[in-house]
Amino acid sequence: MSILSLKSIDKSDIMLSTIMKNFLRIFTILTRKQMMVCVFIIFLMFICASMEAFGIGLVYPLIQIIGNPNFLEEHVAVAEFVQRFGVVNHRRLIFFCSICLLFFYIFKNIIVLYEAKLQIAFSMNNQKDYTSRLYAYYMSKPYLYHVNTNLAVISRNIGTACSSVFCMILVSALSIITELVTVFVIWVFLAVMDLITALGVAFIIAPFILLLLNFFRKKIGVCGLAQAECAARMNKWINQGFVSLKETKVMQREKFFSDAFSSTYTEYVDSLKEFQFIQRVPKSIIELVSIGGMLLLIAIKMLLKGNPDSLIASLGVLALAAVRLMPSLNRTVSLFNDIKFNMPFLNEIYDDLIVIKRGRDVAERGTLNVASARMPFEKEISVQGLSFAYPSKIQKDVLKDVSFSIPKGAFIGIIGPSGAGKTTFVDILLGLLPPKNGAIYVDGQDIYKNTCGWLSNIAYVPQSIYLIDGTIRDNIAFGHTEDQIDDTKVEKVLHMAELYDFVQTLPDGVRTEVGDRGSKLSGGQKQRIGIARALYNEPSVLVLDEATSALDNETEKQITDTILNLKGKITIISIAHRLSTLENCDFKIKFENGKAERITQN
């Protein structure tokens, strides 16, 4: 054998290995129970395929019966059997066989539809389960993960990627098995009828299909990768364009975002156009080869046997098999292409799906949002030797050996220039960022040893309040279902946030819709809802991150007075640039160059 032949065989083996690796990878994300269901579905596929081949085989005797008026005289045993059903002549025999074949096809198609329904339900149920768990898994990821991960990528993974993995790849993989089993069983049936013809089909069409798959493999892979990248970028431009809509319109930058989205979407459509054209090409080629091969076979058989009458039945069945095989071969190539096109999505979320398969996401989510008792807080919050550096940054520690104490009930101010570490400290206090060195202790207990218990004590009011698209009541009782909301507490915190009188002027009161991200409210009203939300859970520690910065001076003073009424009852930690906000605090902590210094009030 020549070196060229060896290289050709090696290349073919590599190609087949790559195709099978892509095909089988989807099944590695399934659990043992899911694989058992999958095996049962494949078993049904064999039954359906066998019935498909049997149905084609039944056409052969029907053609023979139709073409032979003396069939009953020549087959006495058959005549005796059909006489029980009132069949006594050739015409009735044709009618009887046709009705039996009709009922068989009805039964076969009922089984086929049941298998298809089971296959679709299997794929869609897995999509529902994995997508829901993937959403929860991302939600449970540490805060640093979200700091370093683009929201557009997460949105794509949960939406487009999950849908592609289960709707396209898994469904396509199961459909390929169905088609391959059908093709195999029909081929076995052809081999029983005419071994030479069956071998010709196997050694001509099978390599031809592999060559087709390999020819388009790289182009489809490039198209699929482009689609995955464009999906993330489209989400990015949608998020950035509409979340910042107010600033965009004021600065008259609508065209910038529109052009950026349009450019990305054009790339997406171009890759889709090329893929859809590639999908059409194999159908025409396979049809040409199949029909051409069948006509060539007829010509060869005529040359060898010479008698057309002897070939009518076998050629009729062969033609029927070809009619059934061609769509199967077309679908097989098309489905393999679908898998290759959508494979970048599976590659993107494969590791996350494996985590879900092995149940590690359940363990991770189980540590969060646990209904646990509040961590005891009777004396003080003690910050000892706290240091922190963001893992993705080369810069020095953001915080360096920070130490101070906050007595229970104190009102302290956090001050310092931008980038001094104020927000980083608050994020550590909120349990969002694990410290590099040191710890924060509450009555001697490390808050990171019982994060849920510590967070049960805390309420947080950020500089920019995010409001869900719901009612004022829903936003105050954030994260509670309709039947869990305590309306007495809602009314109480409305008074505390100086929002009660405003709400009373609204026709629907606390059930007034706030619009998307609070678009129907002013900035000050949104901020007050954020404060009311923080107070709803009756915290023992209130953390304010520039919480009054969006309010006018008079309203700021009113809310500051309200907050001061809480002094001594709860511990208040406030980041503020306006020193007037901190006039009545017990003491300040000044952050600068990663260090913290306590400043006592005059």
C-alpha positions in Angstrom: 0.0 0.0 0.0 1.4 3.4 -0.9 2.2 6.2 1.6 -0.5 8.3 -0.1 -3.1 5.7 0.6 -2.0 5.4 4.2 -2.3 9.2 4.6 -5.7 9.1 3.1 -6.9 6.4 5.5 -5.4 8.3 8.5 -7.2 11.4 7.4 -10.5 9.5 7.0 -10.0 8.0 10.5 -9.4 11.4 12.0 -12.4 12.9 10.3 -14.6 10.0 11.5 -13.2 10.3 15.0 -14.0 14.1 15.1 -17.5 13.6 13.8 -18.2 10.9 16.4 -16.6 13.0 19.2 -18.9 15.9 18.4 -21.9 13.6 18.1 -21.3 11.8 21.4 -20.3 14.7 23.5 -23.9 15.8 24.2 -24.6 12.5 25.9 -21.8 13.1 28.4 -23.9 15.8 30.2 -26.7 13.3 30.9 -27.0 11.6 34.3 -27.4 7.8 34.6 -31.2 8.1 35.0 -31.4 10.3 31.9 -29.2 7.8 29.9 -31.6 5.0 30.9 -34.5 7.0 29.4 -32.3 7.6 26.4 -31.6 3.9 26.0 -35.3 3.2 26.1 -35.9 5.8 23.4 -33.2 4.1 21.3 -34.9 0.8 21.8 -38.1 2.3 20.5 -36.2 3.6 17.5 -35.1 0.0 16.7 -38.7 -1.1 16.8 -39.8 1.8 14.6 -37.0 1.2 12.2 -37.8 -2.5 12.0 -41.5 -1.7 11.3 -40.3 0.8 8.7 -38.3 -1.9 6.9 -41.1 -4.5 7.4 -43.6 -2.1 5.8 -41.4 -1.7 2.8 -40.9 -5.5 2.6 -44.7 -6.0 2.6 -45.0 -4.1 -0.6 -43.0 -6.8 -2.4 -45.6 -9.6 -2.0 -48.4 -7.1 -2.8 -46.8 -6.3 -6.1 -46.3 -10.0 -6.9 -50.0 -10.7 -6.0 -51.2 -7.8 -8.2 -49.1 -9.0 -11.1 -50.2 -12.7 -10.8 -54.0 -13.4 -11.3 -53.3 -17.1 -10.6 -51.7 -16.5 -7.2 -54.3 -18.3 -5.1 -54.2 -21.4 -7.4 -50.4 -21.5 -7.2 -50.3 -21.0 -3.4 -52.8 -23.4 -1.8 -51.7 -22.8 1.8 -52.3 -19.0 1.4 -55.7 -19.7 -0.3 -56.8 -21.9 2.6 -55.8 -19.2 5.2 -57.5 -16.2 3.5 -60.7 -18.2 2.9 -61.4 -17.8 6.6 -61.8 -14.1 5.9 -64.1 -14.5 2.9 -61.3 -14.1 0.3 -62.1 -16.5 -2.6 -60.8 -14.7 -5.7 -57.9 -12.6 -6.9 -59.8 -9.2 -6.6 -60.7 -9.9 -3.0 -57.2 -11.0 -2.2 -55.8 -7.7 -3.5 -58.4 -5.8 -1.5 -57.7 -7.8 1.7 -53.9 -7.4 1.4 -54.2 -3.7 0.8 -56.4 -3.2 3.9 -54.0 -5.3 6.0 -51.1 -3.2 4.8 -53.1 0.0 5.5 -53.8 -1.0 9.1 -50.1 -2.0 9.5 -49.0 1.5 8.4 -51.5 3.2 10.7 -50.2 1.1 13.6 -46.6 1.8 12.6 -47.1 5.5 12.5 -48.8 5.6 15.9 -45.7 3.9 17.3 -43.5 6.4 15.4 -45.4 9.4 16.7 -45.3 8.0 20.3 -41.5 7.6 20.0 -41.2 11.2 18.5 -43.3 12.6 21.3 -41.2 10.8 23.9 -38.0 12.0 22.3 -39.1 15.7 22.2 -40.4 15.5 25.8 -37.0 14.0 26.9 -35.1 16.9 25.2 -37.4 19.7 26.4 -37.7 18.4 30.0 -33.9 18.3 30.2 -33.7 21.8 28.7 -36.1 23.1 31.3 -34.3 21.4 34.2 -30.7 22.3 33.1 -31.7 25.9 32.1 -33.4 26.5 35.5 -30.5 25.1 37.4 -28.0 27.0 35.2 -29.7 30.2 36.1 -29.7 29.3 39.8 -26.0 28.2 39.5 -25.0 31.5 38.1 -27.0 33.4 40.7 -25.1 31.4 43.4 -21.7 32.2 42.0 -19.4 34.4 44.2 -19.6 38.1 43.6 -16.1 38.1 42.1 -17.3 35.7 39.4 -19.8 38.3 38.3 -17.3 41.1 38.6 -15.1 39.3 36.0 -17.9 37.9 33.8 -19.8 39.9 31.2 -23.6 39.9 31.8 -24.1 39.5 28.1 -22.2 36.1 28.2 -24.4 34.9 31.1 -27.5 36.0 29.3 -26.4 34.2 26.2 -25.5 31.0 28.1 -28.9 30.8 29.9 -30.9 31.8 26.8 -29.5 31.0 23.4 -26.8 28.5 24.5 -29.1 26.3 26.6 -31.8 26.3 23.9 -29.2 25.4 21.2 -27.8 22.5 23.3 -31.1 20.8 24.0 -33.4 22.0 21.1 -30.8 21.6 18.4 -27.9 19.4 19.5 -29.6 16.8 21.7 -32.7 16.6 19.5 -30.5 16.3 16.4 -28.4 13.6 18.1 -31.4 11.5 18.9 -32.8 12.1 15.4 -29.6 11.0 13.9 -29.8 7.7 15.8 -33.3 7.3 14.5 -32.3 7.9 10.9 -29.2 5.7 11.2 -31.1 2.8 12.7 -33.8 3.1 10.0 -31.1 3.2 7.3 -29.4 0.1 8.8 -32.5 -1.9 9.1 -33.6 -1.1 5.5 -30.1 -1.9 4.3 -30.4 -5.3 6.0 -33.7 -5.9 4.3 -32.1 -5.0 0.9 -29.2 -7.4 1.7 -31.7 -10.2 2.2 -33.4 -9.3 -1.1 -30.3 -8.5 -3.2 -26.9 -8.8 -1.5 -24.9 -7.3 -4.4 -27.2 -4.2 -4.5 -26.9 -3.7 -0.7 -23.1 -4.0 -0.8 -23.0 -1.5 -3.6 -25.1 0.9 -1.6 -22.9 0.5 1.5 -19.6 1.0 -0.2 -20.6 3.9 -2.4 -23.1 6.0 -0.3 -21.4 5.6 3.2 -18.0 7.0 2.1 -19.8 9.6 0.0 -21.7 10.8 3.1 -18.5 11.0 5.1 -16.9 13.1 2.4 -19.8 15.4 2.3 -19.7 15.9 6.1 -15.9 16.5 6.0 -16.1 18.9 3.1 -18.5 21.3 4.9 -17.1 20.6 8.4 -14.8 23.6 8.7 -17.1 26.1 7.1 -20.0 25.1 9.4 -17.6 25.3 12.4 -16.7 28.8 11.5 -20.3 29.8 11.0 -21.3 28.3 14.4 -18.5 30.1 16.2 -19.5 33.4 14.6 -23.1 32.8 15.7 -22.1 32.1 19.3 -19.8 35.2 19.5 -22.4 37.4 17.8 -25.2 36.2 20.2 -23.1 37.5 23.2 -22.3 40.8 21.5 -25.9 41.4 20.5 -26.9 40.9 24.2 -24.2 43.3 25.1 -25.5 46.1 22.8 -29.1 45.5 23.9 -28.1 45.8 27.5 -25.9 48.8 27.1 -28.2 50.6 24.7 -31.4 50.3 26.7 -30.1 50.3 30.3 -28.5 53.7 29.6 -31.3 55.0 27.4 -31.7 58.3 29.3 -28.0 59.2 28.9 -28.0 57.9 25.3 -30.8 60.2 24.3 -29.5 63.3 26.1 -26.1 62.8 24.5 -27.8 61.9 21.1 -25.9 58.6 20.8 -28.8 56.5 19.5 -27.0 56.0 16.1 -23.9 54.7 17.8 -25.7 51.9 19.6 -28.0 51.2 16.6 -25.0 51.0 14.2 -23.1 48.7 16.6 -26.1 46.4 17.0 -26.8 46.4 13.3 -23.2 45.6 12.5 -23.2 42.6 14.9 -26.6 41.4 13.7 -25.3 41.6 10.1 -22.4 39.3 11.0 -24.9 36.9 12.7 -27.2 36.8 9.7 -24.3 36.4 7.3 -23.1 33.3 9.2 -26.7 32.0 9.3 -27.2 32.6 5.5 -24.0 30.6 4.7 -25.0 27.8 7.0 -28.5 27.5 5.5 -27.1 27.4 2.0 -24.7 24.7 3.0 -27.6 22.8 4.4 -29.3 22.8 1.0 -26.4 21.5 -1.0 -26.1 17.9 0.3 -29.8 17.2 -0.4 -29.3 17.9 -4.1 -26.1 15.9 -4.3 -27.6 12.9 -2.4 -30.7 12.9 -4.6 -28.6 13.0 -7.8 -26.4 10.1 -6.6 -29.3 8.0 -5.3 -31.5 8.4 -8.4 -28.6 8.1 -10.7 -27.4 5.0 -8.9 -30.8 3.4 -9.0 -31.2 4.1 -12.8 -27.7 2.8 -13.4 -28.6 -0.4 -11.4 -31.7 -0.9 -13.5 -29.6 -0.6 -16.7 -27.0 -3.1 -15.4 -29.7 -5.6 -14.3 -31.4 -5.4 -17.7 -28.1 -6.1 -19.4 -27.5 -9.1 -17.1 -31.0 -10.6 -16.9 -32.7 -9.2 -20.0 -36.2 -10.0 -18.9 -38.0 -6.9 -17.5 -40.9 -8.9 -16.0 -38.6 -10.7 -13.6 -37.3 -7.4 -12.3 -40.6 -5.5 -11.7 -41.3 -6.6 -8.1 -37.7 -6.3 -6.9 -37.2 -2.9 -8.6 -40.5 -1.7 -7.2 -39.4 -2.5 -3.7 -35.9 -1.0 -4.4 -37.5 2.2 -5.6 -39.6 2.4 -2.5 -36.6 1.8 -0.3 -34.7 4.5 -2.2 -37.6 6.9 -1.7 -37.4 6.2 2.1 -33.6 6.2 2.3 -33.0 9.5 0.5 -34.8 11.6 3.1 -33.1 9.7 5.9 -29.7 10.3 4.3 -30.5 14.0 3.7 -31.7 14.4 7.3 -28.6 12.6 8.7 -26.3 15.0 6.9 -28.4 18.0 7.8 -28.6 17.0 11.5 -24.8 16.4 11.7 -24.4 19.9 10.3 -26.8 21.3 12.9 -24.8 19.7 15.6 -21.5 21.1 14.2 -23.1 24.6 13.8 -24.3 24.7 17.4 -21.3 22.9 19.0 -19.7 26.3 20.1 -22.6 26.8 22.4 -22.1 23.4 24.0 -18.4 24.1 24.3 -19.1 27.4 26.1 -21.3 25.9 28.8 -20.1 22.3 28.9 -18.2 22.6 32.1 -21.2 24.3 33.8 -23.5 21.5 32.5 -21.1 18.9 33.9 -21.2 20.6 37.3 -25.1 20.5 37.2 -25.0 16.8 36.0 -22.9 15.9 39.0 -25.1 17.8 41.4 -22.3 20.1 42.6 -24.5 23.1 41.8 -27.0 21.9 44.4 -24.3 21.8 47.0 -23.2 25.3 46.0 -26.7 26.7 46.0 -27.5 25.0 49.3 -25.1 27.3 51.1 -27.0 30.4 50.0 -30.3 31.8 51.0 -30.7 29.3 53.8 -33.3 30.3 56.4 -30.8 30.4 59.3 -30.9 32.2 62.6 -29.3 35.6 62.8 -25.7 35.7 64.0 -25.7 37.1 67.5 -24.7 40.8 67.6 -24.6 42.3 71.0 -21.3 44.1 71.3 -19.2 45.1 68.3 -18.0 44.6 64.8 -14.2 44.1 64.9 -12.1 44.5 61.7 -8.7 42.9 62.3 -5.8 43.0 59.8 -8.0 43.2 56.8 -6.3 43.0 53.4 -7.7 42.5 49.9 -6.6 42.5 46.3 -8.7 41.8 43.2 -7.3 38.5 41.6 -7.5 39.9 38.0 -5.6 43.1 38.9 -1.8 43.5 38.9 -2.0 46.5 41.3 -1.1 46.3 45.0 -3.6 45.5 47.7 -6.7 47.6 47.7 -6.8 47.2 51.4 -3.7 46.8 53.6 -3.9 45.6 57.2 -7.1 47.6 58.1 -8.2 47.4 61.7 -10.9 49.2 63.7 -14.0 48.4 65.7 -17.7 49.5 65.4 -19.7 49.3 68.6 -23.3 48.1 68.3 -25.8 50.9 67.8 -23.1 53.3 66.5 -23.5 55.6 63.5 -20.2 55.7 61.6 -19.2 57.4 58.4 -16.9 56.0 55.8 -15.0 58.7 53.9 -12.1 59.1 51.5 -11.2 59.8 47.9 -12.3 57.6 45.0 -10.4 54.4 44.7 -9.3 54.4 48.3 -11.1 51.1 49.1 -14.3 52.3 50.7 -16.6 50.2 48.5 -14.3 47.2 48.6 -14.5 47.3 52.4 -18.3 47.4 52.3 -18.4 44.5 49.9 -16.2 42.5 52.3 -18.5 43.5 55.2 -21.5 42.4 53.1 -19.9 38.9 52.6 -19.5 39.5 48.9 -15.7 39.5 48.7 -13.5 37.1 50.8 -10.5 38.9 52.4 -7.0 38.0 51.4 -5.8 38.3 55.0 -7.5 39.2 58.2 -11.1 38.9 59.0 -14.2 40.7 60.3 -15.6 39.4 63.6 -19.0 40.0 65.1 -18.9 39.4 68.8 -15.8 37.2 68.2 -17.3 35.2 65.3 -15.9 35.4 61.8 -18.7 36.5 59.5 -17.3 34.2 56.7 -17.9 31.2 59.0 -21.6 31.9 58.9 -22.3 34.3 56.0 -26.1 33.6 55.9 -26.4 34.3 59.6 -24.5 37.5 59.3 -26.5 38.7 56.2 -29.7 38.2 58.2 -28.6 41.2 60.3 -27.8 43.5 57.3 -29.7 45.8 55.1 -28.0 47.5 52.2 -28.9 50.7 50.3 -26.7 51.3 47.2 -26.2 54.5 45.4 -28.3 53.4 42.5 -31.5 51.6 43.4 -32.6 48.8 41.1 -36.4 48.4 40.9 -38.1 45.4 39.5 -41.0 45.9 37.0 -43.7 45.5 39.6 -45.6 47.5 42.2 -44.2 49.7 45.0 -45.3 47.0 47.4 -43.4 44.3 45.5 -40.3 46.5 45.4 -40.4 47.2 49.1 -40.9 43.5 50.0 -38.2 42.6 47.4 -37.8 38.8 47.0 -41.1 37.9 48.8 -44.0 36.3 47.2 -47.5 37.9 47.2 -48.7 35.8 50.2 -45.5 36.5 52.2 -45.7 40.3 52.2 -46.6 41.9 55.5 -48.6 45.0 54.7 -48.2 46.3 58.3 -44.4 46.4 57.8 -44.8 47.9 54.4 -46.8 50.8 55.8 -44.3 51.2 58.7 -41.3 51.5 56.5 -43.1 53.9 54.1 -43.4 56.3 57.1 -39.8 55.7 58.0 -38.6 56.5 54.5 -40.8 59.6 54.3 -42.7 58.0 51.4 -46.1 57.4 52.9 -47.7 60.7 52.0 -46.6 60.4 48.4 -48.0 56.9 48.1 -51.3 58.0 49.5 -51.7 60.5 46.6 -51.5 57.7 44.1 -54.8 56.1 42.8 -53.5 52.6 43.3 -51.5 53.3 46.5 -48.8 50.8 47.2 -50.0 48.7 44.2 -48.9 51.4 41.8 -46.7 50.0 39.0 -43.2 51.6 39.0 -42.4 50.7 35.4 -39.2 49.1 34.0 -36.4 50.0 36.4 -38.7 52.5 38.1 -39.2 54.6 35.0 -42.4 56.1 36.3 -40.7 57.5 39.5 -38.3 60.3 40.2 -34.8 59.6 41.3 -35.6 60.7 44.9 -38.7 58.5 45.0 -36.7 55.4 43.8 -34.0 56.1 46.5 -36.7 56.3 49.2 -38.2 53.0 48.0 -34.7 51.5 48.3 -34.4 52.8 51.9 -37.9 51.4 52.7 -36.8 48.1 51.2 -33.8 48.0 53.4 -35.8 48.7 56.6 -38.5 46.1 55.7 -36.4 43.2 57.1 -35.8 45.0 60.4 -32.0 44.9 60.2 -29.6 45.4 63.1 -27.0 46.8 60.7 -27.8 49.4 58.0 -25.2 50.0 55.3 -25.7 53.1 53.2 -23.6 53.6 50.0 -24.2 57.2 49.0 -27.9 56.4 49.7 -29.0 60.0 49.8 -26.9 61.3 46.9 -29.8 61.4 44.5 -32.1 63.4 46.8 -32.4 67.2 47.1 -31.1 68.9 50.2 -34.4 69.1 52.0 -35.4 65.6 51.4 -31.9 64.4 52.2 -32.1 66.2 55.6 -35.5 64.6 56.3 -34.3 61.1 55.5 -31.0 61.7 57.4 -33.2 62.8 60.4 -35.2 59.5 60.0 -32.0 57.5 59.9 -30.8 59.4 63.0 -33.9 58.3 64.8 -32.6 54.8 64.4 -29.3 55.7 66.0 -28.7 53.5 69.0 -31.3 51.0 67.9 -29.4 49.7 64.8 -25.8 50.1 63.7 -25.5 52.5 60.8 -22.5 52.4 58.4 -22.7 55.2 55.8 -20.4 55.9 52.8 -20.8 59.6 51.9 -19.0 62.3 50.0 -21.2 65.0 51.4 -19.8 65.6 54.9 -23.1 67.2 55.9 -24.7 63.8 55.7 -22.3 62.6 58.4 -22.5 65.6 60.8 -24.2 63.6 63.5 -22.2 60.3 63.2 -20.3 59.0 66.2 -17.0 58.9 64.3 -15.6 58.5 60.8 -13.3 56.0 59.2 -11.1 57.6 56.6 -9.8 55.3 53.8 -6.7 56.4 51.9 -4.1 54.4 49.9 -5.6 51.2 51.2 -5.2 52.2 54.9 -8.0 53.2 57.3 -7.8 55.8 60.1 -10.4 56.5 62.7 -11.4 60.2 63.0 -13.3 61.2 66.1 -16.0 63.8 65.8 -15.2 67.3 67.3 
